Amino acid sequence: MTDTTRPPVPFLDLKAQQARIAVDLRRRLDAVLAHCQFILGPEVAELEAELARFCGAKHCVGVSSGTDAIQIALMAEGIGPGDAVFLPAFTYTATAEVPLVLGATPVFVDVDPRTFQIDTAHLETRIAAVRAAGKLRARALIGVDLFGQPADWPALSAIAQRHDLFTLDDLAQSFGATLHGQPLGSQADATATSFFPSKPLGAYGDGGALFTQSEDRAALYRSLRTHGEGTTRYEVLRTGMNGRLDSIQAAVLLSKLTVFPEELAARERVARYYDQRLGNALQTPARVPDSTSAWAIYAVLLRDGAARASVQAALRAQGVPTAIYYPRPLHKQPAYRDQHDGTTLPVSEDLAERIMALPIHPDLTEADLARICDAVVAAVG
Ligand SMILES: *Cc1c(COP(=O)(O)O)cnc(C)c1O
């Protein structure tokens, strides 16, 4: 039976969030409108300091998007043609797009079937294969912290060190997560995050940031985000890009940072509610040991693709939205499959068939959660 009596549950509720920060947000935006330094204004420097403190990194450089953050990090290492960049096949397209834009070759690695994070044993296999083939230089590893949870950074860093790889943490989905008691942001040589509006810490437009412990890298990132500028504006030292962060986005983020810890706690409460109510009905997400999640996405697994399609339809009829991250692993995407060496990545391929995301955000009410879980239990039945 279709539920026509109630409006659908919002998959994400940015209006409710805006109402919670309304006064501070208005004050912040008015300040930008008063000084009119719209790009790299004082809010950007203030935000960089706050974010660095939040995640325990020495340096933070605000940039124009998560994708541009990844690009600047790889440009700073001079990564380009002939270089292999290892990354998971089960992630958002931007992770693989950037190496290709720079002329490098993405080498896709499978993920763990329980946590969905990059499979460290398979990474070793892939590195060995690239070395044995002798066509590409093994240069970099982009570890993605998928869906809010951390990748296994101690293991990834050890592998990277053995093979002399630059490590980049793609933290776009997981800013605010912790691993072994430490916030993510300083586990890799550099960390890139995104402030796309739907991310756990989202702006009102595009934005991103880079974190590093290295002063030299931070200086390079600042130069690269402004067309490779030197110490004066019209000295061009290197080929860079237009990768700057807007003051208005920084103002929004400063305001949202004031409620971010309580939002993380609220997301965790939603995840626990789902774990308890749905754990017997379907496969709920496995937690990465000794970590906390930013819960960008709460993804469950259905029996197969047909079961997923029918559950999604049943939930839609009950006003419960779902989404699929990701319906196709990157090595099967038309844009990337010619770059792939043909290795099957069975876990990524299987997840794409069966995975389904439920709404998770800080403004879900008890009533929303009960409604969602009742509908899921009935649909899986
Ligand atoms: C969102 C996302 C990006 C890109 O961030 P943008 O700010 O949208 O450019 C990169 N990697 C992952 C894993 C993402 O989820």
The ligand as an SDF file (V2000), in Angstrom:
LIG
                    3D

 15 15  0  0  0  0  0  0  0  0999 V2000
   32.6640   14.1210   -3.2780 C   0  0  0  0  0  0  0  0  0  0  0  0
   33.9190   13.3400   -3.4940 C   0  0  0  0  0  0  0  0  0  0  0  0
   35.0290   13.8820   -4.1640 C   0  0  0  0  0  0  0  0  0  0  0  0
   34.9790   15.1830   -4.8960 C   0  0  0  0  0  0  0  0  0  0  0  0
   34.6430   16.2930   -4.1510 O   0  0  0  0  0  0  0  0  0  0  0  0
   34.0370   17.5850   -4.9000 P   0  0  0  0  0  0  0  0  0  0  0  0
   34.0870   18.6350   -3.8400 O   0  0  0  0  0  0  0  0  0  0  0  0
   32.6480   17.2350   -5.3170 O   0  0  0  0  0  0  0  0  0  0  0  0
   34.9060   17.8980   -6.0430 O   0  0  0  0  0  0  0  0  0  0  0  0
   36.1880   13.1340   -4.2390 C   0  0  0  0  0  0  0  0  0  0  0  0
   36.2630   11.9110   -3.7000 N   0  0  0  0  0  0  0  0  0  0  0  0
   35.2190   11.3390   -3.0560 C   0  0  0  0  0  0  0  0  0  0  0  0
   35.3780    9.9730   -2.4770 C   0  0  0  0  0  0  0  0  0  0  0  0
   34.0000   12.0260   -2.9490 C   0  0  0  0  0  0  0  0  0  0  0  0
   32.9660   11.4450   -2.3380 O   0  0  0  0  0  0  0  0  0  0  0  0
  1  2  1  0
  2  3  1  0
  2 14  2  0
  3  4  1  0
  3 10  2  0
  4  5  1  0
  5  6  1  0
  6  7  2  0
  6  8  1  0
  6  9  1  0
 10 11  1  0
 11 12  2  0
 12 13  1  0
 12 14  1  0
 14 15  1  0
M  END
$$$$
